[in-house]
Amino acid sequence: MAFKELYCVDCGESLGEYSEYYFHDEALNNVITFNQQSRAHKRHDIVIRI
């Protein structure tokens, strides 16, 4: 099963791995919006890596 990773470029750390089967890019953007609000508020660059 393939996974996608949320990665904070500014902090240099992984924020979690998510299954591509259950989480498409739009769902991962919702995860960033709701679960990573403090990082997004500080304007950290969060990317989705394969």
Secondary structure, 3 states (H helix, E strand, C coil): CCEEEEEECCCCEEEEEEECCCCCHHHHHHHHHHHCHHHHHCCCCEEEEC
